[in-house]
Amino acid sequence: MQIYLVGGAVRDRLLKRPIKDKDFVVVGATVAEMIDAGFQQVGADFPVFLHPTSHEEYALARTERKQGSGYKGFSVHASPDVSLEDDLRRRDLTINAMAIEVTSLTDDTPIDGQVIDYYGGLQDLKSKTLRHVSSAFSEDPLRVLRTVRFYSRYYDLGFTIADDTLTLMRQLVDTGELAHLSAERIWQESSRATMQLSPQVYWQKLFEIGAIIEYFAPLHHAWDNIQIRETVQTALYFAGQMRLNLSQRWALLMTSLSSLFNSENSESTSNVSTAIKNINAIGNKAKVPKAHTQFATLFAQQAEKLSTINSLNAAEKIDLIQACGAHKEPDKLSQLLVCSYVLQLATQHRQMMLALNSFHAIGMNDIAPDLKGPAIGAALRQSRIEHLQAQQ
């Protein structure tokens, strides 16, 4: 019997990141041997056991074969003759398919600390690449979301998704396999990604490969508008940097569905109602917890007033307190005000990035060649202003 620390714990140890959970693979053991050792078996699909004291997961080495649709359509084979290499081959990404042998079932001290790496995980860590282990990647549609979640998680370290892996992800989307995922798994991956330091990356990449249509269709359609897409992505970036909670981040994402970006119609009751209808539709489809949906709808309802606090009269402020329930939950008003601030900051940031792009887009080749002295600066300024006006 051989026991190995595998997956995320090995990956994060090599990245010098905190290890949250430890998972182990046991090679050469039977179900009876694990139970005799005091382990508690969980799960009916394949032999996974909980350690009697640490309650960490120990799984018998196994292989999988695709037999149906979705991430549940697998037959599992677990027996003493399944090797560690066989077990690691079924994993999603090379950086998650490494192992370190430990002393025993009751002692997880590494024997020598050597990393067992059959599929190039160490090299991909070095090159900061998220790459699939094998063609079996395409058998599980959940891996599309998991890969993008890891991309979001390690984006600040400079990780990218390998081109061939991205191709497989797009193919999985095109086949409609994501429709077989449960809403619970969709939300589990999406909520975890939304709480990363760079949550915008998750939604941006899913949008690019067409993977949000199935469960987040209104969001996909809203993001066809580049102004909405870039502003909300920037807001999510600031939300990650400021460590906002999940309700706040979800509310900012859901502003994509509101009319806040259309100044002529932003106060229309019908537009707000449509936004709330879409927020609730996504909440129901993706099994978003009610607390997050309710916070997002409240923000959509009150966003205009929250953004103009200084201009509200006394009566309007009292009404806003009532509408937000701030007399009962003062913290909720604070969270809503922070969301409003972040959204305004994102809007201003996008406007100034457009201005910066226009500034750099115009150079000496874009003005008359015979100009001299102060006329050069004046011409550059005017051309940059005209360029920016054309972009807005």
C-alpha positions as CSV (number, residue, x, y, z in Angstrom):
1,M,0.0,0.0,0.0
2,Q,1.3,3.4,-1.0
3,I,-0.2,6.8,0.0
4,Y,0.2,10.0,-1.9
5,L,-0.7,13.6,-1.3
6,V,-2.2,14.8,-4.6
7,G,-3.8,17.6,-6.5
8,G,-4.2,21.1,-5.1
9,A,-2.2,20.6,-2.0
10,V,0.9,19.7,-4.0
11,R,0.2,22.5,-6.5
12,D,-0.2,25.2,-3.8
13,R,2.8,23.9,-1.9
14,L,5.0,24.4,-5.0
15,L,3.4,27.9,-5.5
16,K,4.1,28.7,-1.8
17,R,0.4,29.4,-1.3
18,P,-1.6,28.5,1.7
19,I,-2.9,24.9,1.6
20,K,-6.6,24.8,2.5
21,D,-7.4,21.1,1.9
22,K,-5.4,17.9,1.6
23,D,-6.4,15.1,-0.6
24,F,-4.8,11.7,-0.8
25,V,-4.7,8.7,-3.2
26,V,-4.1,5.2,-1.9
27,V,-2.6,2.7,-4.3
28,G,-2.7,-1.0,-3.7
29,A,-5.5,-1.1,-1.1
30,T,-9.0,-2.5,-0.9
31,V,-12.2,-1.1,0.6
32,A,-12.0,-3.6,3.4
33,E,-8.4,-2.6,4.3
34,M,-9.4,1.0,4.5
35,I,-12.4,0.3,6.7
36,D,-10.3,-2.0,8.9
37,A,-7.9,0.9,9.4
38,G,-10.7,3.0,10.8
39,F,-11.6,5.1,7.8
40,Q,-15.2,6.0,7.1
41,Q,-16.4,5.3,3.5
42,V,-18.4,8.1,1.9
43,G,-19.9,8.3,-1.6
44,A,-21.5,5.4,-3.4
45,D,-19.9,6.1,-6.9
46,F,-16.3,5.4,-5.9
47,P,-14.4,4.6,-2.8
48,V,-13.6,7.8,-0.9
49,F,-12.8,7.6,2.8
50,L,-12.5,10.1,5.6
51,H,-9.5,9.8,7.9
52,P,-10.7,8.8,11.4
53,T,-9.1,11.9,13.1
54,S,-8.3,14.6,10.5
55,H,-11.4,13.8,8.4
56,E,-9.3,14.5,5.3
57,E,-10.2,12.6,2.1
58,Y,-8.4,9.4,1.1
59,A,-9.5,7.9,-2.2
60,L,-8.5,4.6,-3.7
61,A,-6.7,5.0,-7.0
62,R,-9.2,4.8,-9.8
63,T,-9.8,5.2,-13.5
64,E,-12.9,6.5,-15.2
65,R,-14.7,5.9,-18.5
66,K,-17.2,8.2,-20.2
67,Q,-20.5,6.5,-20.7
68,G,-23.1,9.3,-20.7
69,S,-23.7,13.0,-20.9
70,G,-22.5,15.6,-18.4
71,Y,-20.0,15.2,-15.5
72,K,-22.0,12.3,-14.0
73,G,-21.8,10.1,-17.0
74,F,-18.8,8.0,-15.9
75,S,-18.2,4.5,-14.9
76,V,-15.5,4.2,-12.2
77,H,-13.0,1.4,-11.7
78,A,-11.1,1.3,-8.4
79,S,-9.0,-1.6,-7.4
80,P,-5.5,-2.4,-6.0
81,D,-4.1,-2.8,-9.6
82,V,-4.8,0.8,-10.6
83,S,-1.5,2.7,-10.6
84,L,-0.8,6.2,-9.5
85,E,-0.1,7.2,-13.1
86,D,-3.4,5.8,-14.1
87,D,-5.2,7.8,-11.4
88,L,-3.5,11.1,-12.2
89,R,-4.2,10.7,-15.9
90,R,-7.9,11.3,-15.4
91,R,-7.4,14.7,-13.7
92,D,-8.1,18.0,-15.4
93,L,-4.9,20.1,-15.5
94,T,-1.3,19.1,-15.3
95,I,-0.7,21.4,-12.3
96,N,-3.3,19.4,-10.5
97,A,-1.9,16.0,-11.5
98,M,1.2,15.8,-9.3
99,A,1.8,13.8,-6.2
100,I,4.1,13.4,-3.2
101,E,4.4,10.1,-1.4
102,V,3.7,10.2,2.3
103,T,4.7,7.9,5.1
104,S,1.5,6.0,5.9
105,L,-2.3,6.2,6.4
106,T,-1.7,7.7,9.8
107,D,1.3,9.9,9.1
108,D,1.2,12.3,6.2
109,T,4.8,13.3,6.5
110,P,6.4,13.2,3.0
111,I,8.9,10.4,2.7
112,D,11.4,12.4,0.7
113,G,9.4,15.4,-0.7
114,Q,10.0,14.3,-4.3
115,V,7.3,15.5,-6.7
116,I,5.9,12.7,-8.9
117,D,5.1,14.4,-12.2
118,Y,4.1,12.2,-15.1
119,Y,2.4,14.9,-17.2
120,G,4.5,18.0,-17.1
121,G,2.9,19.8,-14.2
122,L,6.2,21.2,-12.9
123,Q,7.1,22.7,-16.3
124,D,3.6,24.2,-16.6
125,L,4.0,25.7,-13.2
126,K,7.3,27.2,-14.3
127,S,5.8,28.6,-17.5
128,K,2.5,29.6,-15.7
129,T,0.3,27.6,-18.0
130,L,-3.0,25.9,-17.4
131,R,-2.9,22.8,-19.6
132,H,-5.1,19.7,-19.8
133,V,-3.6,16.4,-18.9
134,S,-5.1,14.3,-21.7
135,S,-8.0,14.2,-24.2
136,A,-10.1,12.9,-21.4
137,F,-10.5,16.6,-20.4
138,S,-13.3,16.8,-23.0
139,E,-15.3,14.1,-21.2
140,D,-16.3,16.4,-18.3
141,P,-17.9,19.7,-19.1
142,L,-17.4,20.9,-15.5
143,R,-13.7,21.2,-16.4
144,V,-14.5,24.3,-18.6
145,L,-15.6,26.1,-15.5
146,R,-12.9,24.7,-13.2
147,T,-10.2,25.7,-15.7
148,V,-11.5,29.3,-15.9
149,R,-11.8,29.4,-12.1
150,F,-8.1,28.4,-11.8
151,Y,-7.3,31.0,-14.4
152,S,-9.1,33.6,-12.2
153,R,-7.4,32.3,-9.1
154,Y,-3.9,32.5,-10.5
155,Y,-4.3,35.4,-12.9
156,D,-2.4,37.7,-10.5
157,L,0.6,35.3,-10.8
158,G,0.5,35.6,-14.6
159,F,-1.0,32.3,-15.5
160,T,-2.6,31.8,-18.9
161,I,-4.7,29.0,-20.5
162,A,-2.8,26.9,-23.1
163,D,-4.2,27.4,-26.6
164,D,-4.9,23.7,-27.2
165,T,-6.8,23.6,-23.9
166,L,-8.8,26.6,-24.8
167,T,-9.7,24.9,-28.1
168,L,-11.0,21.9,-26.2
169,M,-13.0,24.2,-23.9
170,R,-14.6,25.9,-26.9
171,Q,-15.5,22.6,-28.4
172,L,-17.1,21.4,-25.2
173,V,-19.2,24.6,-25.2
174,D,-20.2,24.1,-28.8
175,T,-21.4,20.6,-28.2
176,G,-23.9,21.8,-25.6
177,E,-22.4,19.6,-22.9
178,L,-22.6,22.4,-20.4
179,A,-26.4,22.1,-20.4
180,H,-26.0,18.7,-18.6
181,L,-24.3,20.4,-15.6
182,S,-26.4,20.9,-12.5
183,A,-27.2,24.4,-11.5
184,E,-25.7,23.7,-8.1
185,R,-22.3,22.8,-9.6
186,I,-22.5,25.9,-11.9
187,W,-23.1,28.1,-8.9
188,Q,-20.4,26.4,-6.8
189,E,-17.7,27.0,-9.4
190,S,-19.0,30.5,-10.3
191,S,-19.3,31.7,-6.7
192,R,-15.9,30.5,-5.8
193,A,-14.4,32.2,-8.9
194,T,-16.3,35.4,-8.1
195,M,-14.6,35.5,-4.7
196,Q,-11.1,35.4,-6.2
197,L,-8.8,38.4,-6.3
198,S,-9.5,38.8,-10.1
199,P,-13.2,37.8,-10.4
200,Q,-13.6,39.7,-13.7
201,V,-11.3,37.2,-15.4
202,Y,-13.7,34.3,-14.8
203,W,-16.7,36.0,-16.4
204,Q,-14.7,37.6,-19.1
205,K,-13.2,34.3,-20.3
206,L,-16.6,32.4,-20.1
207,F,-18.2,35.2,-22.2
208,E,-15.4,34.9,-24.8
209,I,-16.0,31.2,-25.3
210,G,-19.8,31.4,-25.1
211,A,-20.0,29.5,-21.9
212,I,-22.5,31.8,-20.0
213,I,-25.3,31.5,-22.5
214,E,-26.9,28.4,-20.9
215,Y,-27.3,29.6,-17.3
216,F,-26.6,33.4,-17.6
217,A,-28.2,34.2,-21.0
218,P,-29.3,37.8,-20.0
219,L,-25.8,38.5,-18.9
220,H,-24.3,37.2,-22.2
221,H,-26.7,39.5,-24.2
222,A,-25.9,42.5,-22.0
223,W,-22.2,42.0,-22.5
224,D,-22.5,42.3,-26.3
225,N,-22.4,46.0,-25.3
226,I,-18.7,46.8,-24.9
227,Q,-19.4,49.7,-22.6
228,I,-21.4,47.6,-20.2
229,R,-18.9,44.7,-20.4
230,E,-15.8,46.7,-19.8
231,T,-17.4,48.8,-17.0
232,V,-18.7,45.9,-15.1
233,Q,-15.5,43.9,-15.5
234,T,-13.6,46.9,-14.1
235,A,-16.1,47.1,-11.2
236,L,-15.4,43.4,-10.5
237,Y,-11.7,44.0,-10.5
238,F,-12.1,46.8,-7.9
239,A,-14.4,44.6,-5.9
240,G,-11.7,41.9,-5.8
241,Q,-9.0,44.4,-4.8
242,M,-11.3,45.9,-2.1
243,R,-12.3,42.4,-0.7
244,L,-16.0,43.0,-1.2
245,N,-18.3,40.2,-0.1
246,L,-20.1,37.8,-2.5
247,S,-23.4,39.7,-2.4
248,Q,-21.7,42.9,-3.3
249,R,-19.8,41.3,-6.1
250,W,-22.9,39.6,-7.4
251,A,-24.8,42.9,-7.3
252,L,-22.1,44.6,-9.4
253,L,-22.1,41.8,-11.9
254,M,-25.9,42.0,-12.2
255,T,-25.7,45.8,-12.9
256,S,-24.9,44.5,-16.4
257,L,-28.7,43.9,-16.7
258,S,-29.8,47.3,-15.5
259,S,-30.3,50.6,-17.4
260,L,-27.6,52.5,-15.4
261,F,-25.5,52.8,-18.5
262,N,-28.2,54.6,-20.5
263,S,-28.6,58.0,-19.0
264,E,-31.7,58.8,-21.0
265,N,-33.7,55.8,-19.6
266,S,-31.9,55.1,-16.3
267,E,-34.9,56.3,-14.2
268,S,-37.5,54.4,-16.2
269,T,-39.6,52.2,-13.9
270,S,-40.1,49.7,-16.7
271,N,-36.3,49.4,-17.2
272,V,-35.7,48.8,-13.5
273,S,-38.4,46.2,-13.6
274,T,-36.9,44.4,-16.5
275,A,-33.5,44.4,-14.8
276,I,-35.0,42.9,-11.7
277,K,-36.9,40.3,-13.7
278,N,-33.6,39.2,-15.4
279,I,-31.7,39.1,-12.1
280,N,-34.4,36.9,-10.6
281,A,-34.4,34.7,-13.8
282,I,-30.7,34.1,-13.5
283,G,-31.1,33.5,-9.8
284,N,-33.7,30.8,-10.4
285,K,-31.8,29.2,-13.3
286,A,-28.4,29.1,-11.6
287,K,-29.7,28.4,-8.1
288,V,-28.2,31.6,-6.7
289,P,-28.9,31.8,-3.0
290,K,-31.8,34.2,-2.3
291,A,-29.7,36.5,-0.2
292,H,-27.5,37.4,-3.1
293,T,-30.3,37.8,-5.5
294,Q,-32.2,40.0,-3.1
295,F,-29.2,42.2,-2.5
296,A,-28.6,42.5,-6.3
297,T,-32.3,43.5,-6.9
298,L,-32.2,46.0,-4.1
299,F,-29.1,47.6,-5.6
300,A,-30.7,47.7,-9.0
301,Q,-33.8,49.4,-7.5
302,Q,-31.8,52.0,-5.5
303,A,-28.7,52.5,-7.6
304,E,-29.7,55.9,-8.9
305,K,-30.4,57.3,-5.5
306,L,-27.3,55.8,-4.0
307,S,-25.2,57.5,-6.6
308,T,-26.7,60.9,-5.9
309,I,-26.8,61.0,-2.1
310,N,-25.5,64.6,-2.0
311,S,-28.4,65.9,-4.0
312,L,-31.2,64.1,-2.1
313,N,-33.4,66.1,0.1
314,A,-34.3,65.1,3.7
315,A,-37.4,63.3,2.6
316,E,-35.7,61.3,-0.1
317,K,-33.0,60.3,2.4
318,I,-35.6,59.0,4.9
319,D,-37.3,57.2,2.1
320,L,-34.1,55.6,1.0
321,I,-33.4,54.4,4.6
322,Q,-36.8,52.8,4.6
323,A,-36.4,51.2,1.1
324,C,-33.0,49.7,2.0
325,G,-34.1,48.4,5.3
326,A,-31.2,50.4,6.8
327,H,-33.1,51.1,10.0
328,K,-32.9,47.4,10.7
329,E,-29.6,46.5,9.0
330,P,-27.3,49.5,8.9
331,D,-24.5,47.4,7.5
332,K,-26.6,46.7,4.4
333,L,-26.7,50.4,3.6
334,S,-23.0,50.6,3.9
335,Q,-22.5,47.7,1.6
336,L,-24.9,49.3,-1.0
337,L,-23.0,52.6,-0.8
338,V,-19.7,50.8,-1.4
339,C,-21.2,49.1,-4.4
340,S,-22.3,52.5,-5.7
341,Y,-18.9,53.9,-5.2
342,V,-17.2,51.0,-7.0
343,L,-19.5,51.3,-9.9
344,Q,-18.9,55.0,-10.3
345,L,-15.2,54.4,-9.9
346,A,-15.3,51.8,-12.7
347,T,-17.3,54.2,-15.0
348,Q,-14.8,57.0,-14.4
349,H,-11.9,54.6,-14.9
350,R,-13.2,53.4,-18.3
351,Q,-13.8,57.0,-19.4
352,M,-10.2,57.9,-18.6
353,M,-8.8,54.8,-20.2
354,L,-10.6,55.8,-23.4
355,A,-9.0,59.2,-23.1
356,L,-5.6,57.7,-22.5
357,N,-6.0,55.5,-25.5
358,S,-6.9,58.5,-27.6
359,F,-3.9,60.4,-26.3
360,H,-1.5,57.6,-27.4
361,A,-3.4,56.9,-30.6
362,I,-2.5,60.3,-32.1
363,G,1.1,61.1,-32.9
364,M,3.2,63.4,-35.2
365,N,2.1,61.4,-38.2
366,D,-1.5,62.4,-37.6
367,I,-1.0,66.1,-37.9
368,A,0.1,68.4,-40.6
369,P,3.9,68.0,-41.2
370,D,4.6,71.7,-41.7
371,L,3.5,72.8,-38.2
372,K,6.0,74.4,-35.9
373,G,6.4,75.4,-32.3
374,P,3.3,75.7,-30.2
375,A,1.1,74.9,-33.2
376,I,2.3,71.3,-32.9
377,G,1.1,70.8,-29.4
378,A,-2.2,72.5,-30.2
379,A,-2.8,70.3,-33.2
380,L,-2.0,67.1,-31.3
381,R,-4.4,68.2,-28.5
382,Q,-7.2,68.9,-30.9
383,S,-6.7,65.7,-32.8
384,R,-6.7,63.7,-29.6
385,I,-9.9,65.4,-28.5
386,E,-11.6,64.6,-31.8
387,H,-10.4,61.0,-31.6
388,L,-11.8,60.6,-28.1
389,Q,-15.2,62.2,-29.1
390,A,-15.4,59.6,-31.9
391,Q,-14.9,56.8,-29.4
392,Q,-17.5,57.9,-26.9
